[in-house]
Amino acid sequence: MSNWPAWAEFLGTVEARIGELRLRAGEECFYRGHADGAWPLQPTLMRLRLDQAETQAVESDLFFEFQARARELHQQHLSDWDVLMYMRHHGVPTRLLDWTESLGIALFFALQGAPGSTRPPTLWLLNPYALNELSLEGRDLITPRNLGWDPDDEYYYDYGELLLEEDRFDWELPLALYPQQKSARMGAQRGWFTIHGSAPDPLDKLCPRLVRKVELSEDVAAAARDLLGLMGIDKYLLFQDLDGLAIR
């Protein structure tokens, strides 16, 4: 591989950035690939740039409409949290950000060219355990169901029920989730999520110490494409449905 020196240097940089995140033994880094390095770590719902009331109205409308019309999901006995994750994987604006535990998969998404890109593709790294430590009592990932726990009512509110509350989300900073991987796409992509709370700003602005950013030079991008091809990391692998087959 002619670009091997650049690739080796890139891997060294990634390793150094992971070290800066101070992950503890047994903790995994989350990765996310951006085709344009200018893109912030902001969920699609927050990118609409609406005020709080408008955001709440749009979020509710999108969820209940999707839930009602997603016939393929009606027989799967999914929770509202599960439905929310299907929404994200099928392009509906949500307060979720996709992450993966696989460097290779993050690189694949970083190399999906974006029209009008102004910056090189970028790899983002996150310490999800330290992220949760800012808002939660323990340093661990959280199952979505526990986000709806109300100790006063002794009841787990589902996502759709929270949407009907005035103060629907009682956490401010983004949190890292550890949900059941019920979606085939989520399993194939080894995917996890962060979920924004009441603060709409990008994660990299809210918690800059917990993320690192590594740009891909042209030589690194070329080497990564070659390696991903050899390893069989392609759209059909990551989108294991008819859509993935059609665009293979």
Backbone torsions as a table, in degrees:
resi	resn	phi	psi	omega
1	MET	NA	119.6	-175.3
2	SER	-67.0	-24.4	-177.6
3	ASN	-96.3	18.2	-175.7
4	TRP	-59.3	-43.4	179.3
5	PRO	-58.3	-42.6	179.2
6	ALA	-65.7	-39.1	179.8
7	TRP	-66.2	-43.0	179.2
8	ALA	-62.4	-40.4	178.1
9	GLU	-65.1	-39.5	178.7
10	PHE	-61.6	-46.8	179.3
11	LEU	-61.2	-37.5	176.8
12	GLY	-63.7	-38.5	177.8
13	THR	-66.3	-43.1	178.1
14	VAL	-60.1	-45.1	179.7
15	GLU	-61.0	-40.6	179.8
16	ALA	-66.1	-40.7	179.8
17	ARG	-66.4	-38.2	176.2
18	ILE	-61.7	-40.4	177.8
19	GLY	-60.6	-35.9	179.5
20	GLU	-66.7	-23.5	-179.4
21	LEU	-78.0	-11.6	174.2
22	ARG	57.3	47.7	172.4
23	LEU	-67.4	143.5	179.4
24	ARG	-92.4	170.7	-179.0
25	ALA	-56.6	131.1	179.3
26	GLY	86.1	-5.0	179.3
27	GLU	-94.8	139.6	-178.5
28	GLU	-106.2	144.7	174.5
29	CYS	-77.7	144.5	169.8
30	PHE	-97.0	140.4	179.3
31	TYR	-119.8	150.3	174.4
32	ARG	-148.0	133.9	179.9
33	GLY	-105.5	132.7	175.4
34	HIS	-116.9	129.6	178.7
35	ALA	-69.4	-21.6	178.4
36	ASP	-127.3	120.2	-177.5
37	GLY	-65.5	-11.2	178.7
38	ALA	-82.4	-12.7	-178.4
39	TRP	-70.6	134.5	176.3
40	PRO	-84.5	169.9	176.3
41	LEU	-87.2	72.0	-175.2
42	GLN	-129.7	129.3	-179.7
43	PRO	-62.3	157.1	-176.7
44	THR	-61.4	-32.8	178.7
45	LEU	-64.1	-40.8	-179.5
46	MET	-74.8	-21.5	178.1
47	ARG	-71.7	-12.1	177.9
48	LEU	-70.9	-15.7	176.2
49	ARG	56.9	48.5	176.8
50	LEU	-99.3	160.9	174.5
51	ASP	-76.1	176.2	-172.6
52	GLN	-60.3	-44.7	-178.3
53	ALA	-65.2	-41.6	179.3
54	GLU	-66.3	-40.2	178.3
55	THR	-61.3	-44.1	179.7
56	GLN	-62.9	-40.9	-179.3
57	ALA	-66.5	-45.3	-179.5
58	VAL	-65.4	-42.6	-179.3
59	GLU	-60.7	-44.6	179.2
60	SER	-65.0	-46.3	-179.0
61	ASP	-59.8	-45.4	-177.9
62	LEU	-64.0	-43.1	-177.1
63	PHE	-65.8	-52.2	-174.5
64	PHE	-68.9	-30.8	175.7
65	GLU	-68.6	-45.5	179.4
66	PHE	-63.2	-45.7	-179.1
67	GLN	-59.6	-38.8	-178.1
68	ALA	-71.9	-35.4	-170.8
69	ARG	-99.9	-11.5	-177.6
70	ALA	-79.1	74.5	-173.3
71	ARG	-60.0	-32.0	-178.8
72	GLU	-62.9	-20.0	-176.4
73	LEU	-97.9	-11.0	-169.8
74	HIS	-66.2	-25.6	-177.6
75	GLN	-95.6	5.4	-173.9
76	GLN	-96.9	-1.5	177.2
77	HIS	54.0	51.4	-178.1
78	LEU	-87.9	149.7	170.4
79	SER	-76.7	166.9	175.7
80	ASP	-62.0	-33.5	177.6
81	TRP	-63.7	-40.1	177.4
82	ASP	-62.3	-42.9	179.5
83	VAL	-61.3	-41.4	178.2
84	LEU	-57.2	-40.1	-178.8
85	MET	-72.7	-33.9	171.3
86	TYR	-62.2	-40.0	177.8
87	MET	-56.6	-47.3	-178.3
88	ARG	-62.5	-40.5	-177.6
89	HIS	-74.4	-11.5	178.2
90	HIS	-115.2	20.6	166.7
91	GLY	87.6	8.3	178.2
92	VAL	-82.7	135.8	178.5
93	PRO	-59.6	128.2	178.5
94	THR	-141.7	177.9	176.0
95	ARG	-91.5	13.7	179.3
96	LEU	-95.3	147.3	168.1
97	LEU	-117.7	132.2	177.9
98	ASP	-78.5	138.2	171.3
99	TRP	-135.3	166.9	177.2
100	THR	-139.2	153.5	175.1
101	GLU	-88.0	1.6	-176.5
102	SER	-109.3	122.1	176.0
103	LEU	-61.0	-42.0	-178.2
104	GLY	-61.7	-40.5	-179.5
105	ILE	-69.3	-39.2	176.3
106	ALA	-62.2	-40.0	177.4
107	LEU	-63.4	-39.3	178.5
108	PHE	-56.5	-47.9	-178.3
109	PHE	-70.2	-32.3	176.8
110	ALA	-64.1	-28.0	-175.4
111	LEU	-94.4	7.8	173.4
112	GLN	-84.4	98.7	-170.8
113	GLY	-50.9	139.6	178.4
114	ALA	-109.1	126.1	178.0
115	PRO	-56.9	132.8	177.6
116	GLY	73.3	21.2	179.9
117	SER	-58.8	137.6	-179.1
118	THR	-105.9	-12.4	-178.8
119	ARG	-134.9	160.8	177.6
120	PRO	-63.3	159.4	174.8
121	PRO	-59.6	153.2	-170.9
122	THR	-135.7	144.4	172.1
123	LEU	-108.2	126.8	175.6
124	TRP	-103.9	142.3	178.0
125	LEU	-122.6	139.8	-177.2
126	LEU	-135.5	139.5	168.0
127	ASN	-94.5	96.9	-174.7
128	PRO	-71.4	-25.1	-179.0
129	TYR	-72.5	-43.7	176.8
130	ALA	-67.2	-31.8	176.7
131	LEU	-60.4	-48.3	-180.0
132	ASN	-69.1	-27.5	179.9
133	GLU	-64.4	-24.1	178.5
134	LEU	-67.7	-33.4	-172.9
135	SER	-114.5	-22.2	-176.2
136	LEU	-108.6	163.3	-179.6
137	GLU	-71.0	-34.1	-177.4
138	GLY	-109.4	159.2	178.8
139	ARG	-95.2	80.7	-177.9
140	ASP	-156.0	162.5	174.0
141	LEU	-75.7	162.4	-174.0
142	ILE	-126.0	138.2	173.4
143	THR	-75.3	140.1	-176.3
144	PRO	-53.4	-37.5	-177.5
145	ARG	-55.7	-36.2	-176.6
146	ASN	-70.6	-17.1	176.5
147	LEU	-65.3	-26.6	-177.5
148	GLY	-93.8	7.9	-177.3
149	TRP	-71.1	127.9	176.1
150	ASP	-116.1	106.8	-176.5
151	PRO	-65.5	-27.8	179.4
152	ASP	-69.5	-43.6	179.4
153	ASP	-86.4	-13.0	-173.9
154	GLU	51.8	54.9	-173.7
155	TYR	-147.2	141.6	175.3
156	TYR	-94.6	107.9	177.8
157	TYR	-78.8	129.6	176.3
158	ASP	-77.7	166.1	-176.1
159	TYR	-57.1	-44.5	179.6
160	GLY	-62.5	-34.6	177.4
161	GLU	-69.9	-37.6	177.1
162	LEU	-63.0	-34.3	-179.7
163	LEU	-63.3	-21.7	-178.9
164	LEU	-89.3	-6.0	179.5
165	GLU	-88.2	150.2	179.3
166	GLU	-66.3	-50.2	175.3
167	ASP	-99.8	77.1	-166.9
168	ARG	-68.6	-36.9	-177.0
169	PHE	-123.7	112.8	-172.3
170	ASP	-95.2	18.7	171.7
171	TRP	-117.3	149.8	-175.6
172	GLU	-96.2	-56.7	-175.9
173	LEU	-81.1	156.9	176.4
174	PRO	-59.0	150.5	177.8
175	LEU	-124.6	149.7	178.2
176	ALA	-94.1	129.2	-175.1
177	LEU	-103.7	152.4	174.9
178	TYR	-129.3	75.5	-175.4
179	PRO	-87.1	167.7	169.5
180	GLN	-68.1	135.6	-176.9
181	GLN	-88.7	73.7	-176.6
182	LYS	-80.4	-26.7	178.2
183	SER	-78.6	135.1	177.7
184	ALA	-60.4	-38.0	178.9
185	ARG	-64.3	-42.4	-179.1
186	MET	-63.0	-42.1	177.9
187	GLY	-65.4	-44.4	-178.8
188	ALA	-64.1	-35.7	-177.6
189	GLN	-89.3	3.0	-178.8
190	ARG	48.9	49.1	-168.0
191	GLY	-94.9	148.1	172.5
192	TRP	-133.7	-177.4	-176.8
193	PHE	-141.0	155.1	156.6
194	THR	-110.7	151.2	179.6
195	ILE	-125.2	127.2	178.5
196	HIS	-74.5	148.1	174.6
197	GLY	-101.1	-131.4	-175.4
198	SER	-78.8	-21.2	179.8
199	ALA	-84.4	119.3	-174.2
200	PRO	-85.5	-8.5	-174.6
201	ASP	-67.5	159.7	178.1
202	PRO	-59.7	149.2	-179.4
203	LEU	-58.9	-38.2	-178.7
204	ASP	-68.2	-20.0	174.7
205	LYS	-87.6	-37.9	-178.6
206	LEU	-73.1	-38.1	-174.2
207	CYS	-135.2	61.9	-173.2
208	PRO	-63.0	-27.2	-177.9
209	ARG	-72.4	-15.4	-172.7
210	LEU	-101.4	1.5	178.6
211	VAL	-127.9	155.9	173.6
212	ARG	-136.2	152.3	-174.4
213	LYS	-127.3	131.5	179.0
214	VAL	-129.2	119.8	178.9
215	GLU	-83.6	151.5	179.4
216	LEU	-104.6	117.6	174.2
217	SER	-70.5	170.7	178.4
218	GLU	-61.1	-40.0	179.4
219	ASP	-66.0	-41.0	178.9
220	VAL	-66.5	-42.0	179.6
221	ALA	-62.3	-40.6	179.4
222	ALA	-64.6	-43.8	179.0
223	ALA	-64.8	-40.7	180.0
224	ALA	-63.6	-41.5	178.3
225	ARG	-60.9	-42.8	178.9
226	ASP	-61.8	-45.9	-178.1
227	LEU	-66.5	-42.2	178.9
228	LEU	-62.3	-37.7	176.6
229	GLY	-63.9	-43.1	179.4
230	LEU	-65.6	-33.4	-177.9
231	MET	-86.6	-4.7	178.1
232	GLY	73.8	24.2	176.2
233	ILE	-87.9	97.5	-177.4
234	ASP	-136.5	-177.0	-176.1
235	LYS	-63.8	-34.7	-179.0
236	TYR	-68.2	-33.5	177.4
237	LEU	-69.5	-39.6	-171.8
238	LEU	-91.5	-19.2	177.8
239	PHE	-122.7	81.6	-170.6
240	GLN	-85.1	68.6	177.4
241	ASP	-155.3	-173.3	-177.0
242	LEU	-64.3	-32.1	177.6
243	ASP	-63.1	-44.0	179.4
244	GLY	-63.5	-37.9	178.8
245	LEU	-67.3	-39.9	-174.9
246	ALA	-68.7	-29.7	-175.7
247	ILE	-104.1	12.8	-178.3
248	ARG	-62.7	NA	NA
